[in-house]
Amino acid sequence: MTTIAVLGNGRVGGSLATALTQAGHEVTVADRSPGSAADAVRTAQIVVNATPGEGSLERLVALREELQGKILVDVSNAAVDGPDGLPADLLYPGSSLAEQLQESLPETRVVKTLNTMLFPVMTAPATLTQTPSAFLSGEDPQAKQTVRELLIDLGWRNEWITDLGGIQTARATEAAILFVPHVIRSSGFAPFALSIAR
Ligand SMILES: NC(=O)c1ccc[n+]([C@@H]2O[C@H](COP(=O)([O-])OP(=O)(O)OC[C@H]3O[C@@H](n4cnc5c(N)ncnc54)[C@H](OP(=O)(O)O)[C@@H]3O)[C@@H](O)[C@H]2O)c1
């Protein structure tokens, strides 16, 4: 059993919190009210960022002290929206939100994962007709192993999870957000995930 703080109570945060609770973890969900995130992070071993990517860096840097020594699981995507409100470009070209977070929070171990799929897949990967992939990016092998075990708790098979390497590899997975508007326009909101086929 792990103590987990989930920041954000939307589609992603809400479904991850429910599934992690069902898996036996002690989960606190923080909303945007003052003090809520700081209180939740202070008592947690693992923190999940499920808030909008555009404001994530500023929000999490404000929690720098509370995040010291913790694992930060970043599932967010930081994009610039087009006129239709769908992601059209990267907010951190030549870098990534995950790299910015790791650089700004050197005493926190950032692991990027689950950002390459629509939210229903995160907690029910076995429901797709093809095998989905989940990726791990981060500097600390032990933190990535801990996050791998959390993914397995969520229904991921070990062989569906690929450790891409250091935090810089999050550039690749964060760029996958650029697929999303086109896939949604062509096939609607049916759950999908990026998958490495062999
Ligand atoms: N939806 C997906 O399928 C999907 C897939 C992969 C990755 N992601 C990423 O996951 C993150 C969350 O996505 P989502 O679809 O769950 O979004 P969402 O449904 O809009 O939920 C966002 C949550 O963040 C909270 N929030 C917004 N601004 C905040 C602030 N300033 N301080 C604290 N909390 C704040 C919102 O609170 P309020 O309710 O008060 O606004 C809400 O609880 C995003 O970074 C997104 O790119 C989403």
The ligand as a Gaussian input file, in Angstrom:
#p B3LYP/6-31G(d) Opt

LIG

0 1
 N       -8.173000      13.414000     -21.082000
 C       -7.283000      12.540000     -21.565000
 O       -7.675000      11.555000     -22.235000
 C       -5.812000      12.728000     -21.292000
 C       -4.915000      11.755000     -21.758000
 C       -3.561000      11.878000     -21.488000
 C       -3.097000      12.962000     -20.747000
 N       -4.005000      13.919000     -20.315000
 C       -3.484000      15.048000     -19.543000
 O       -3.922000      14.900000     -18.195000
 C       -4.161000      16.183000     -17.610000
 C       -5.595000      16.252000     -17.107000
 O       -6.466000      16.043000     -18.187000
 P       -8.044000      15.875000     -17.963000
 O       -8.579000      15.415000     -19.258000
 O       -8.306000      15.097000     -16.733000
 O       -8.472000      17.395000     -17.730000
 P       -9.761000      17.905000     -16.974000
 O      -10.849000      16.889000     -17.049000
 O      -10.004000      19.266000     -17.510000
 O       -9.292000      17.997000     -15.457000
 C       -8.286000      18.873000     -15.051000
 C       -8.286000      18.940000     -13.544000
 O       -7.270000      19.854000     -13.146000
 C       -7.854000      20.840000     -12.301000
 N       -7.232000      22.142000     -12.463000
 C       -7.343000      23.006000     -13.501000
 N       -6.668000      24.114000     -13.263000
 C       -6.128000      23.971000     -12.039000
 C       -5.344000      24.777000     -11.223000
 N       -4.969000      25.994000     -11.619000
 N       -4.969000      24.295000     -10.014000
 C       -5.349000      23.066000      -9.606000
 N       -6.114000      22.254000     -10.331000
 C       -6.481000      22.699000     -11.528000
 C       -9.288000      20.928000     -12.726000
 O      -10.038000      21.517000     -11.670000
 P      -11.429000      22.268000     -11.943000
 O      -12.424000      21.164000     -12.097000
 O      -11.613000      23.092000     -10.716000
 O      -11.231000      23.075000     -13.189000
 C       -9.616000      19.463000     -12.964000
 O       -9.862000      18.791000     -11.748000
 C       -3.848000      17.211000     -18.714000
 O       -2.532000      17.662000     -18.578000
 C       -3.990000      16.402000     -20.000000
 O       -3.181000      16.910000     -21.041000
 C       -5.329000      13.819000     -20.586000

